[in-house]
Amino acid sequence: MPTDCSIIDTVSGGELVDKTPKAVCQLISNMVANFKQFGTRGDFPSKRVNEVSISNLENKVNDLTSLVRSLA
């Protein structure tokens, strides 16, 4: 698996250290723009979880239990 340095060297068309500071800044700027455009594999919309009131459910179960007892 290639390292980050070898990937950057490949993308830059040669050794990064042989580039001028202006060329390196342009390369990094382009890489950032591409990253923002395509994102990463982990960029998934967050899932929401609905909050449930336990006490409300408990009250409903108690009411149903009382109703069933009164019918029995």
TIVEXZA-571126 format. One line per field, with one value per atom (N, C-alpha, C): x, y, z; residue in one letter; residue number from 1; atom name. Coordinates in nm, 4 decimals. Each point is the difference from the previous one (the first is absolute). Last residue first. Layout:
REM TIVEXZA-571126
c1 <- c(X;...) $
c2 <- c(Y;...) $
c3 <- c(Z;...) $
kegu <- c(A;...) $
tormar <- c(NUM;...) $
firo <- c(CA;...) $
This chain:
REM TIVEXZA-571126
c1 <- c(-6.1438;0.0113;-0.0884;0.0584;-0.0828;-0.0022;0.2759;-0.1416;-0.0946;0.4676;-0.0403;-0.1464;0.1858;-0.0135;-0.0417;0.0940;-0.1199;-0.0252;0.3971;-0.1171;-0.1293;0.3972;-0.0027;-0.1227;0.0900;-0.0502;-0.0115;0.1929;-0.1422;-0.0615;0.4647;-0.0744;-0.1498;0.2809;-0.0013;-0.0775;0.0709;-0.0936;-0.0098;0.3146;-0.1375;-0.1028;0.4560;-0.0327;-0.1439;0.1742;-0.0270;-0.0392;0.1331;-0.1258;-0.0379;0.4163;-0.1070;-0.1368;0.3954;-0.0253;-0.1177;0.1194;-0.0250;-0.0389;0.3165;-0.1230;-0.0129;0.2770;-0.0045;-0.1367;0.2727;-0.1096;-0.0008;0.4091;-0.0694;-0.1077;0.3076;-0.0623;-0.0707;0.4447;-0.1335;-0.0531;0.3656;-0.0189;-0.1448;0.2717;-0.0870;-0.0231;0.4549;-0.1372;-0.0859;0.5261;-0.0939;-0.1419;0.4255;-0.0720;-0.1007;0.2988;-0.0911;-0.0844;0.1657;0.0661;-0.1031;0.0087;-0.0134;0.0782;-0.0640;-0.0396;-0.0157;0.1162;-0.0996;-0.0517;0.3532;-0.1276;-0.1105;0.4369;-0.0462;-0.1370;0.2250;-0.0507;-0.0574;0.2107;-0.1227;-0.0622;0.4172;-0.1043;-0.1328;0.3789;-0.0357;-0.1128;0.1868;-0.0801;-0.0460;0.2911;-0.1281;-0.0926;0.4429;-0.0773;-0.1383;0.2977;-0.0332;-0.0878;0.1757;-0.1036;-0.0460;0.3613;-0.1249;-0.1139;0.4254;-0.0492;-0.1316;0.2279;-0.0556;-0.0575;0.2274;-0.1232;-0.0688;0.4291;-0.1060;-0.1340;0.3189;0.0118;-0.1108;0.2042;-0.0930;0.0278;0.2113;0.0604;-0.0866;-0.1313;0.1070;0.0679;-0.3346;-0.0586;0.1079;0.0527;0.0261;-0.0549;-0.2497;0.1410;0.0151;-0.4213;0.0806;0.1486;-0.3972;0.0712;0.0879;-0.2470;-0.0953;0.0726;0.2600;-0.0599;-0.0941;0.1898;0.1039;-0.0568;-0.2803;0.0181;0.1060;-0.0641;-0.1209;0.0151;0.3329;0.0115;-0.1228;0.0031;0.1053;0.0105;-0.2974;-0.0482;0.1026;0.0378;-0.0046;-0.0513;-0.1218;0.0864;-0.0156;-0.0490;-0.0856;0.0901) $
c2 <- c(-0.8331;-0.1419;-0.0408;0.4547;-0.0813;-0.1471;0.3141;0.0336;-0.0816;-0.0452;-0.0541;0.0282;0.1889;-0.1445;-0.0635;0.4593;-0.0256;-0.1492;0.1416;0.0259;-0.0309;-0.0251;-0.1073;0.0157;0.3424;-0.1195;-0.1179;0.3966;0.0214;-0.1228;-0.0028;-0.0107;0.0181;0.0692;-0.1425;-0.0202;0.4429;-0.0671;-0.1491;0.2563;0.0381;-0.0699;-0.0513;-0.0723;0.0303;0.2371;-0.1392;-0.0810;0.4408;-0.0002;-0.1427;0.0717;0.0137;-0.0009;-0.0078;-0.1276;0.0117;0.2725;0.0245;-0.1313;0.0999;-0.0625;0.0253;0.2084;-0.0187;-0.0567;-0.0631;0.0703;-0.0339;0.0239;-0.0927;0.0800;0.0480;0.0574;-0.1091;0.0090;-0.0531;0.0608;0.2014;-0.0562;-0.0452;0.0034;0.0832;-0.0656;-0.0899;-0.0450;0.0921;-0.0672;0.1112;-0.0496;-0.2573;0.0079;0.1124;-0.0825;-0.1136;0.0080;0.4623;-0.1255;-0.1102;0.4789;-0.0468;-0.1273;0.3041;-0.1398;-0.0572;0.4658;-0.0320;-0.1422;0.1644;0.0606;-0.0378;-0.1392;-0.0691;0.0533;0.2140;-0.1313;-0.0755;0.4095;0.0229;-0.1330;-0.0148;0.0368;0.0208;-0.0795;-0.1213;0.0285;0.3630;-0.0861;-0.1259;0.2840;0.0680;-0.0838;-0.1415;-0.0233;0.0639;0.0785;-0.1417;-0.0296;0.4333;-0.0243;-0.1450;0.1209;0.0623;-0.0240;-0.1420;-0.0838;0.0557;0.2508;-0.1210;-0.0928;0.3864;0.0392;-0.1225;-0.0534;0.0209;0.0378;-0.2963;0.1333;0.0148;-0.4911;0.1026;0.1335;-0.4323;0.0662;0.1131;-0.2941;0.0890;0.0734;-0.3336;0.1234;0.0990;-0.3778;0.0206;0.1359;-0.1800;-0.0123;0.0200;0.0574;-0.0241;-0.0089;0.0518;0.1222;-0.0191;-0.3633;0.1024;0.1242;-0.3443;-0.0449;0.1059;0.0736;0.0068;-0.0388;-0.0499;0.1419;0.0165;-0.4298;0.0427;0.1451;-0.1823;-0.0498;0.0369;0.1200;0.0716;-0.0485;-0.2181;0.1331;0.0752;-0.5244;0.0956;0.1333;-0.5054;0.1175;0.0926;-0.5448;0.1174;0.1236) $
c3 <- c(3.3871;0.0352;0.1151;-0.1734;-0.0885;0.0416;0.2270;0.0279;-0.0883;-0.0642;0.1319;0.0292;-0.3860;-0.0171;0.1312;0.0098;-0.0796;-0.0166;0.2114;0.0857;-0.0742;-0.2437;0.0990;0.0902;-0.3075;-0.0672;0.0962;0.1629;-0.0299;-0.0666;0.0779;0.1270;-0.0218;-0.3677;0.0358;0.1294;-0.1348;-0.0901;0.0310;0.2388;0.0378;-0.0883;-0.1055;0.1233;0.0438;-0.3639;-0.0350;0.1230;0.0696;-0.0732;-0.0393;0.2003;0.0984;-0.0686;-0.2651;0.0691;0.0960;-0.4598;0.1413;0.0671;-0.4423;0.0464;0.1488;-0.4682;0.1451;0.0387;-0.4767;0.0661;0.1484;-0.3649;0.0879;0.0714;-0.4845;0.1187;0.0788;-0.3471;0.0239;0.1288;-0.3748;0.1336;0.0167;-0.4702;0.0824;0.1355;-0.2454;-0.0121;0.0838;-0.1503;0.0001;-0.0264;0.0007;0.1269;0.0075;-0.3724;0.0118;0.1260;-0.1960;0.0348;0.0097;-0.3108;0.1367;0.0245;-0.4052;0.0024;0.1395;-0.0778;-0.1013;0.0147;0.2730;0.0386;-0.0978;-0.0983;0.1204;0.0413;-0.3536;-0.0404;0.1190;0.0849;-0.0769;-0.0433;0.2101;0.0968;-0.0721;-0.2643;0.0738;0.0992;-0.2383;-0.0877;0.0724;0.2299;-0.0196;-0.0877;0.0540;0.1231;-0.0117;-0.3544;0.0075;0.1208;-0.0444;-0.1011;0.0036;0.2760;0.0483;-0.0971;-0.1310;0.1097;0.0538;-0.3255;-0.0605;0.1066;0.1451;-0.0679;-0.0618;0.2010;0.1000;-0.0652;-0.2950;0.0604;0.1040;-0.1206;-0.0473;0.0684;0.0934;-0.1154;-0.0543;0.3613;0.0471;-0.1146;-0.0796;0.0520;0.0412;-0.3877;0.1429;0.0443;-0.4184;0.0383;0.1486;-0.2170;-0.1195;0.0290;0.3017;-0.0376;-0.1229;0.1888;-0.0430;-0.0505;0.1886;-0.1253;-0.0564;0.4229;-0.1028;-0.1360;0.3701;-0.0320;-0.1079;0.1628;-0.0709;-0.0428;0.2707;-0.1369;-0.0828;0.4580;-0.0735;-0.1435;0.2990;-0.0377;-0.0826;-0.0326;0.1103;-0.0504;-0.2040;-0.0093;0.1209;-0.0212;0.0000;0.0000) $
kegu <- c(A;A;A;L;L;L;S;S;S;R;R;R;V;V;V;L;L;L;S;S;S;T;T;T;L;L;L;D;D;D;N;N;N;V;V;V;K;K;K;N;N;N;E;E;E;L;L;L;N;N;N;S;S;S;I;I;I;S;S;S;V;V;V;E;E;E;N;N;N;V;V;V;R;R;R;K;K;K;S;S;S;P;P;P;F;F;F;D;D;D;G;G;G;R;R;R;T;T;T;G;G;G;F;F;F;Q;Q;Q;K;K;K;F;F;F;N;N;N;A;A;A;V;V;V;M;M;M;N;N;N;S;S;S;I;I;I;L;L;L;Q;Q;Q;C;C;C;V;V;V;A;A;A;K;K;K;P;P;P;T;T;T;K;K;K;D;D;D;V;V;V;L;L;L;E;E;E;G;G;G;G;G;G;S;S;S;V;V;V;T;T;T;D;D;D;I;I;I;I;I;I;S;S;S;C;C;C;D;D;D;T;T;T;P;P;P;M;M;M) $
tormar <- c(72;72;72;71;71;71;70;70;70;69;69;69;68;68;68;67;67;67;66;66;66;65;65;65;64;64;64;63;63;63;62;62;62;61;61;61;60;60;60;59;59;59;58;58;58;57;57;57;56;56;56;55;55;55;54;54;54;53;53;53;52;52;52;51;51;51;50;50;50;49;49;49;48;48;48;47;47;47;46;46;46;45;45;45;44;44;44;43;43;43;42;42;42;41;41;41;40;40;40;39;39;39;38;38;38;37;37;37;36;36;36;35;35;35;34;34;34;33;33;33;32;32;32;31;31;31;30;30;30;29;29;29;28;28;28;27;27;27;26;26;26;25;25;25;24;24;24;23;23;23;22;22;22;21;21;21;20;20;20;19;19;19;18;18;18;17;17;17;16;16;16;15;15;15;14;14;14;13;13;13;12;12;12;11;11;11;10;10;10;9;9;9;8;8;8;7;7;7;6;6;6;5;5;5;4;4;4;3;3;3;2;2;2;1;1;1) $
firo <- c(N;CA;C;N;CA;C;N;CA;C;N;CA;C;N;CA;C;N;CA;C;N;CA;C;N;CA;C;N;CA;C;N;CA;C;N;CA;C;N;CA;C;N;CA;C;N;CA;C;N;CA;C;N;CA;C;N;CA;C;N;CA;C;N;CA;C;N;CA;C;N;CA;C;N;CA;C;N;CA;C;N;CA;C;N;CA;C;N;CA;C;N;CA;C;N;CA;C;N;CA;C;N;CA;C;N;CA;C;N;CA;C;N;CA;C;N;CA;C;N;CA;C;N;CA;C;N;CA;C;N;CA;C;N;CA;C;N;CA;C;N;CA;C;N;CA;C;N;CA;C;N;CA;C;N;CA;C;N;CA;C;N;CA;C;N;CA;C;N;CA;C;N;CA;C;N;CA;C;N;CA;C;N;CA;C;N;CA;C;N;CA;C;N;CA;C;N;CA;C;N;CA;C;N;CA;C;N;CA;C;N;CA;C;N;CA;C;N;CA;C;N;CA;C;N;CA;C;N;CA;C;N;CA;C;N;CA;C;N;CA;C;N;CA;C;N;CA;C;N;CA;C) $
